[in-house]
């Protein structure tokens, strides 16, 4: 049964919020019904308006807050509630950690039947603002306008917008591919990121440059990507929809002159109908074609070359802690052969290379494997080898026979988890240990339903990579039953 809008909104008075969903909505109960309330948190007592239902589940919003939860905080961002990011700004950070840990524990116990009583306390992020090293902004001639900005009231007015207010550079409105919130200040990246974004937007407006129409696929300016490193290097990528040399040169020269601290100034001409850049040519306007990140590993400092298309954990400082957790749970002695599945740009593989005998990395995205090999050269990791291809097709019996049976397998799959065929292969390979890193405890628990046939979960370590969001990373140590 699909979610449907109620013909007439229903009012519920004095609802007590008792829990929170995985996507951050408050949970209350009334007359045997379960109510999901937007922006409500446990401890709130509120009058609510129910708007939609699916069987006995109802969705709604707060109409009047009668009593505030002790965990409620004032949001620090002026875009809160409209922008789709940082949905938990109104929830105290310590409470966020409690509910993220509960999310992990509940998923393991409810979905996989795993005893999670020995779960370790979640590792908090050292920074709760300005922690992201990459942000992607979208240009649009269809700015999302608030009722305060437009006459006529309502969530979004249909009146003709004032001059220049139709153009935006920012983030997508949740659920609307064609509407962009113009971002003035973002607390996810440093103030320099704000200054660059706002300067680019102002120059474009002052020079009558056209912002992209996400419906009609017209206009010049498409995307702005800003990447930074803990070493102080900075990459800026401007994506244009067409090659208009005079306009392209004017904007890029302006950025170069205004922000000489940029290490790598790049641009892309993307004439496709979608925004992905993985199949696009990247051109260097000024500086290098990459930036360098560095983290401390048990074997010494590890450096990573990050290009415009490279995957790298977006919370740099917490990534170092995450990889240290992987190393600690694996308990390397120095003699292990390790397989690193879904290796990406080889970050984990290169992080642990000096602690083990050898590392084999496998990844579906071929450009990422090229990055992994470059990173191995950068760090002198001659005991690594990297292979590109679909995991279920690469990780065969023949592959293992050729490259050697691993003592430890590290797996860090995407949110969808591992393909069933890959999970089955892990049972056939049967390494002594599996360290499973997941950004989705639900799919991790699903995979454990199969893996627990041969493995016991010995350690559970949640890690918060994304403060003020509902996302949580979880690392498990699985040990073979016959070897415990």
Residue pairs with C-beta under 8 A, 6 or more apart in sequence:
1 54
1 55
2 54
3 52
3 53
3 54
3 59
4 52
4 53
4 54
5 51
5 52
6 50
6 51
6 52
6 53
9 49
9 50
9 51
9 60
10 49
10 50
10 58
10 60
11 47
11 48
11 49
11 50
11 63
12 28
12 30
12 35
12 47
12 48
12 49
12 50
12 60
13 47
14 45
14 46
14 47
14 66
15 28
15 30
15 35
15 37
15 45
15 46
15 47
15 48
16 28
16 44
16 45
17 26
17 27
17 28
17 37
17 40
17 41
17 42
17 43
17 44
17 45
17 46
17 69
18 27
18 28
18 29
18 42
19 26
19 27
19 42
20 26
20 27
20 41
20 42
20 99
21 27
21 36
22 103
22 442
22 470
23 470
24 87
24 88
24 469
24 470
25 36
25 37
25 38
25 39
25 40
25 59
26 36
26 37
26 38
26 39
26 40
26 41
26 42
26 44
27 34
27 35
27 36
27 37
27 42
28 34
28 35
28 37
28 40
28 48
29 35
32 56
33 56
33 57
33 58
34 56
34 57
34 58
35 48
35 50
35 57
35 58
35 59
35 60
36 57
36 58
36 59
36 60
37 46
37 48
37 59
37 60
37 61
37 62
38 59
38 60
38 61
38 62
39 61
39 62
39 81
39 90
40 46
40 48
40 62
41 69
41 71
41 72
41 90
41 91
41 95
42 69
42 71
42 95
43 68
43 69
43 70
43 71
43 72
44 62
44 65
44 67
44 68
44 69
44 72
45 65
45 66
45 67
46 62
46 63
46 64
46 65
46 66
46 67
47 62
47 63
47 64
47 66
48 60
48 61
48 62
48 63
49 60
49 61
49 62
49 63
50 58
50 59
50 60
51 59
51 60
51 61
52 58
52 59
52 60
53 59
71 91
71 92
71 94
71 95
72 90
72 91
72 92
73 89
73 90
73 91
73 92
74 90
75 81
75 89
75 90
76 89
76 129
76 187
77 83
77 86
77 89
77 185
77 186
77 187
78 184
78 185
79 181
79 183
79 184
79 185
79 186
80 86
80 89
80 90
82 144
82 146
82 173
82 181
83 170
83 171
83 181
83 183
84 171
84 172
84 173
84 174
85 171
85 188
85 468
85 469
86 187
86 188
86 468
86 469
87 468
87 469
87 470
88 96
88 468
88 469
88 470
89 468
91 99
93 124
93 128
93 467
93 468
96 464
96 467
96 468
97 122
97 124
97 464
100 122
100 462
100 464
100 470
100 472
101 119
101 121
101 122
101 462
101 472
103 441
103 470
103 472
104 116
104 119
104 122
104 441
104 460
104 462
104 472
104 474
105 116
105 119
105 460
107 441
107 442
107 444
107 445
108 114
108 116
108 119
108 441
108 444
108 445
108 448
108 457
108 460
109 115
109 116
110 445
111 442
111 445
111 446
111 449
112 445
112 446
112 448
112 449
112 452
113 449
113 452
114 445
114 448
114 452
114 457
115 457
116 460
118 459
118 460
119 460
119 461
119 462
120 459
120 460
120 461
120 462
122 462
122 463
122 464
122 472
123 318
123 321
123 325
123 461
123 462
123 463
123 464
124 464
124 467
125 131
125 315
125 317
125 318
125 464
125 465
125 466
125 467
126 317
126 318
126 321
127 315
127 317
127 318
127 467
128 467
128 468
129 187
129 188
129 467
130 187
130 188
130 189
130 190
131 188
131 315
131 316
131 317
131 318
131 467
132 188
132 189
132 314
132 315
133 189
133 227
133 228
133 229
133 230
133 293
133 312
133 314
133 315
133 316
134 225
134 226
134 227
134 228
134 312
134 314
135 186
135 188
135 189
135 193
135 225
135 226
136 223
136 224
136 225
137 169
137 170
137 171
137 183
137 197
137 223
137 224
137 225
137 226
138 169
138 170
138 171
138 172
138 180
138 212
138 214
138 222
138 223
138 275
139 167
139 168
139 169
139 180
139 204
139 211
139 212
139 219
139 221
139 222
139 223
139 224
140 167
140 168
140 169
140 178
140 179
140 180
140 211
140 212
140 213
140 214
141 166
141 167
141 168
141 210
141 211
141 212
141 213
141 219
142 166
142 168
142 178
142 179
142 180
142 213
142 214
142 215
143 161
143 165
143 166
143 167
143 168
143 179
143 180
143 181
143 182
144 156
144 168
144 173
144 176
144 179
144 180
144 181
144 182
145 156
145 157
145 161
145 165
146 156
147 153
147 154
147 155
147 156
147 157
149 165
150 156
150 157
150 159
150 161
151 157
151 159
152 158
152 159
156 179
164 205
167 182
167 201
167 204
167 205
167 211
168 180
168 181
168 182
168 211
169 180
169 182
169 183
169 197
169 200
169 201
169 204
169 211
169 221
169 224
170 180
170 181
170 182
170 183
171 180
171 181
171 183
172 179
172 180
172 181
173 179
173 180
173 181
177 214
178 214
178 215
180 214
182 201
183 197
184 194
184 198
185 194
186 193
186 194
186 197
189 226
189 228
190 228
192 228
192 234
192 259
192 261
193 226
193 228
195 259
196 224
196 226
196 236
196 255
196 259
196 262
197 224
197 226
199 254
199 255
199 258
199 259
200 224
200 238
200 251
200 255
203 209
203 251
203 254
204 211
204 221
204 251
207 247
207 250
207 251
209 220
209 221
209 247
209 251
210 218
210 219
210 220
210 221
211 219
211 220
211 221
212 218
212 219
212 220
212 221
212 222
212 241
213 219
217 241
217 273
218 241
219 241
220 240
220 241
220 242
220 244
220 247
221 238
221 240
221 241
221 251
222 239
222 240
222 241
222 270
222 275
223 237
223 238
223 239
223 270
223 275
223 277
224 236
224 237
224 238
224 239
225 235
225 236
225 237
225 239
225 308
226 234
226 235
226 236
226 237
227 234
227 235
227 236
227 237
227 291
227 306
227 308
228 234
228 235
228 291
229 291
229 292
229 293
229 294
229 306
229 316
230 293
230 294
230 295
230 316
230 317
231 292
231 293
231 294
233 263
233 264
233 291
233 292
233 293
234 261
234 262
234 263
234 264
234 291
235 262
235 263
235 264
235 265
235 266
235 290
235 291
235 306
235 308
236 255
236 259
236 262
236 264
236 265
236 266
237 266
237 267
237 268
237 277
237 282
237 308
238 251
238 252
238 255
238 266
238 267
238 268
239 267
239 268
239 270
239 275
239 277
240 247
240 248
240 267
240 268
240 269
240 270
241 269
241 270
241 271
242 269
242 271
243 269
248 267
252 265
252 267
252 285
252 286
255 262
255 265
256 262
256 265
256 285
256 286
262 286
262 287
263 287
263 288
263 291
264 284
264 287
264 288
264 289
264 290
264 291
265 284
265 285
265 286
265 287
266 282
266 283
266 284
266 285
266 289
266 308
267 282
267 283
267 285
268 277
268 280
268 281
268 282
268 283
268 308
269 280
269 281
269 283
270 277
270 280
272 280
277 308
277 309
278 309
278 365
278 367
282 289
282 307
282 308
282 309
289 307
289 308
290 305
290 306
290 307
290 310
291 305
291 306
292 303
292 304
292 305
292 306
293 303
293 304
293 306
293 312
293 316
294 301
294 302
294 303
294 304
295 301
295 302
295 304
295 316
295 319
295 320
295 323
295 351
296 302
296 320
297 323
297 324
297 327
297 351
297 352
297 354
297 355
298 324
298 327
298 354
298 355
299 353
299 354
299 355
300 354
302 350
302 351
302 379
303 375
303 378
303 379
304 312
304 345
304 347
304 350
304 375
304 378
305 371
305 374
305 375
305 378
306 312
306 345
306 371
307 371
309 367
310 345
310 368
310 371
311 344
311 345
311 365
311 368
311 371
312 319
312 344
312 345
312 347
313 319
313 322
313 347
313 465
314 465
314 466
315 465
315 466
318 463
318 464
318 465
319 347
319 465
321 463
322 437
322 463
322 465
322 473
322 475
323 347
323 348
323 351
323 352
325 461
325 463
325 475
326 348
326 351
326 352
326 410
326 435
326 437
326 475
327 351
327 352
327 355
329 435
329 459
329 461
329 475
329 476
329 477
330 336
330 338
330 352
330 408
330 410
330 433
330 435
330 477
331 433
332 352
332 355
332 356
332 408
334 355
334 356
334 357
335 356
335 357
335 407
336 356
336 357
336 406
336 407
336 408
337 356
337 357
337 358
337 360
337 404
337 405
337 406
337 407
337 408
338 349
338 352
338 356
338 358
338 359
338 360
338 406
338 407
338 408
338 409
338 410
339 359
339 360
339 361
339 362
339 395
339 406
339 408
339 409
339 410
339 431
340 346
340 348
340 349
340 352
340 359
340 360
340 361
340 362
340 410
340 412
341 362
341 391
341 395
341 409
341 410
341 411
341 412
341 413
341 418
341 422
342 362
342 363
342 364
342 391
342 411
342 412
342 413
342 414
343 349
343 361
343 362
343 363
343 368
343 369
343 372
343 386
343 412
344 363
344 365
344 368
344 372
344 412
345 368
345 371
345 372
345 375
346 361
346 368
346 369
346 371
346 372
346 373
346 375
346 376
346 384
346 386
347 375
348 410
348 412
348 437
349 359
349 361
349 372
349 376
349 381
349 384
349 386
350 372
350 375
350 376
350 379
350 381
350 384
352 359
352 410
353 359
353 376
353 379
353 381
353 383
353 384
354 381
356 383
356 408
357 383
358 383
358 384
358 385
358 404
359 381
359 383
359 384
359 385
360 384
360 385
360 386
360 387
360 403
360 406
361 369
361 372
361 384
361 385
361 386
361 387
362 386
362 387
362 388
362 389
362 391
362 394
362 395
363 369
363 372
363 386
363 387
363 388
364 388
364 389
364 390
364 391
365 388
366 388
368 388
369 386
369 387
369 388
372 384
372 386
373 386
375 381
376 382
376 384
376 386
385 403
387 394
387 399
388 394
391 418
391 419
391 422
392 419
392 421
392 422
392 425
395 422
395 425
395 429
396 425
397 428
400 406
400 429
405 429
405 431
406 429
406 431
407 431
407 432
407 433
408 431
408 432
408 433
408 434
408 435
409 426
409 429
409 431
409 433
409 434
409 435
410 434
410 435
410 437
411 418
411 426
411 434
411 435
411 436
411 437
412 437
412 438
413 438
413 443
414 439
415 439
415 440
415 443
416 440
416 443
417 438
417 440
417 443
417 444
417 446
417 447
418 426
418 447
420 450
423 447
423 450
423 451
424 450
426 434
426 451
427 450
427 451
427 453
427 454
430 454
430 480
431 480
432 479
432 480
432 483
433 477
433 478
433 479
433 480
434 451
434 455
434 476
434 477
434 478
435 475
435 476
435 477
435 478
436 444
436 447
436 448
436 451
436 475
436 476
436 478
437 473
437 474
437 475
438 444
438 473
438 474
438 475
438 476
439 465
439 471
439 472
439 473
441 472
441 474
444 474
444 476
448 457
448 476
448 478
451 478
454 480
454 481
454 482
455 478
455 479
455 480
455 481
456 478
456 479
456 481
456 484
457 476
457 477
457 478
458 477
458 478
458 479
458 484
459 475
459 476
459 477
460 474
460 475
460 476
461 474
461 475
461 476
462 472
462 473
462 474
462 475
463 472
463 473
463 474
463 475
464 472
464 473
465 471
465 472
465 473
466 472
